[in-house]
Amino acid sequence: MKRFYWLLAAVLLGGLAWIWIGSKSSGTGTEWVAETKVPETKADSQFTGYVMGSDTAPVEVVEYADFECPICAAWGSVQFPVIKQQLIAAGKLRWRLRDFPLPPTTHLWSRLSAHAVACASEQGKAWEMIDALFAHHRMWSQRAENPEKLFRGWAQDLVGLDMAKYDACMASGRYRGRIQYSREEGEARQVRGTPTFFVNGREWTLRDVSSDAFQHVVDSILAQRRRR
């Protein structure tokens, strides 16, 4: 637990905050940087996020995340593995992750990283790709250089994807509309920064987002159900 708070403090002392503001160099000018409107399809609106956990779990958490967000990476690397082991594996909790790419003025590669995860999901390895992005976060986030080659290397060496399929998926850009739809859906729920959590449909408003806090909330919900 202490490790997480030291990590969070280091991120915050670096000038970061829950909602990122400010400006950044435009980098390469690739299509992934621009916040352009992409035509959405029925499939885009039907996708409800990357899910981990049982369909019968009594509690569901929806997380809106940006893979380039340092706090998302810190939280996902330290707290989420504990939640996965203690709550998700036990059948108490289902986790649903939604894309919420932040503006390219501060997060150049939010949409590119989200698309890499989407392409990995075609091969059933979205969570493995997320782990790879978070584990090597400092190598690619908040930098001007396009990290697409780094993503490809991790997809091949760490995640074990069929690279012909991954390359074709990335080149197609076919999930850009879905990523944009997920952001708009988050905006409709008043999401303003990342990570933002909803527990059984209600926004998490506690400042404490540790695994212990989630354990307490899940236990409280289960206790209320038993009393009914």
C-alpha positions, -999 to +999 in steps of 0.1 A: +000+000+000+027+025+010+045+018-023+014+031-042+012+063-023+049+070-028+044+064-065+014+086-067+032+114-048+061+112-073+037+115-102+020+145-086+052+162-077+062+159-113+035+185-121+007+160-130-029+161-119-061+141-123-072+162-152-044+171-175-041+206-188-014+226-207+003+224-240+028+201-257+047+200-290+027+185-318+052+157-325+050+141-359+016+153-371+004+117-375-034+111-378-034+096-343-025+129-328-055+149-341-088+149-323-108+145-355-144+133-357-145+098-370-177+083-385-191+058-359-208+025-367-234+004-349-205-019-338-188+010-322-218+018-300-223-018-291-188-023-277-190-018-239-154-021-229-128-047-221-142-070-194-125-091-168-145-112-144-176-133-141-209-122-157-225-132-124-203-111-102-226-089-079-204-058-083-193-041-115-167-014-118-165+006-150-131+024-153-126+052-179-089+052-186-063+068-209-033+044-214-009+074-217-021+088-183+007+083-158-017+079-129-036+053-148-004+034-154+007+037-117-027+026-105-030-002-130+005-015-122+002-014-084-034-015-073-052-034-101-032-066-097-043-068-061-080-062-070-077-088-098-064-114-073-086-107-043-119-096-059-121-105-096-107-140-093-130-146-063-161-139-084-170-108-063-162-082-089-164-077-127-141-050-142-150-031-174-125-007-189-136+020-213-114+042-234-113+079-225-084+094-245-074+128-232-067+158-255-036+155-277-023+188-263-011+168-234-014+132-245-002+127-281-005+090-282-037+083-263-056+071-293-027+052-308-022+032-276-060+027-274-059+013-310-030-010-302-051-025-273-081-028-296-060-047-322-047-070-295-082-076-283-090-092-317-066-120-306-080-121-271-051-103-255-063-068-247-053-070-210-018-084-219-013-054-242-025-030-215+000-046-191+028-041-216+019-005-221+018+002-184+050-017-176+070+004-201+051+036-197+080+059-192+095+047-225+067+061-246+043+084-228+045+122-229+072+121-256+072+136-291+085+105-309+059+082-323+059+050-302+043+028-328+074+007-333+077+002-296+041-010-294+048-034-322+078-048-305+059-054-273+030-069-292+053-094-308+078-101-279+057-097-248+021-103-258+027-129-285+004-116-312+001-128-348+019-098-362+004-100-397-030-096-382-018-069-357-001-049-385-032-051-407-054-039-379-032-010-370-029+001-406-067+000-410-074+023-381-107+006-379-112+012-342-108+049-343-146+054-343-151+030-314-125+049-293-141+082-301-175+068-292-162+056-258-149+090-250-182+106-259-201+081-238-178+090-209-184+127-215-222+120-213-215+105-179-196+137-168-162+120-169-136+148-170-103+130-162-087+096-158-090+073-142-126+077-133-146+048-117-182+039-115-193+012-090-226-004-100-235+026-120-225+052-094-195+074-097-167+067-072-162+100-053-138+089-026-102+102-028-089+068-018-087+046-048-066+019-033-073-018-035-082-017+002-109+009-005-124-012-033-123-042-011-143-023+016-169-011-009-174-045-024-177-061+011-202-034+020-224-040-011-223-078-004-232-073+032-262-051+022-274-078-002-272-105+025-294-084+048-322-081+023 
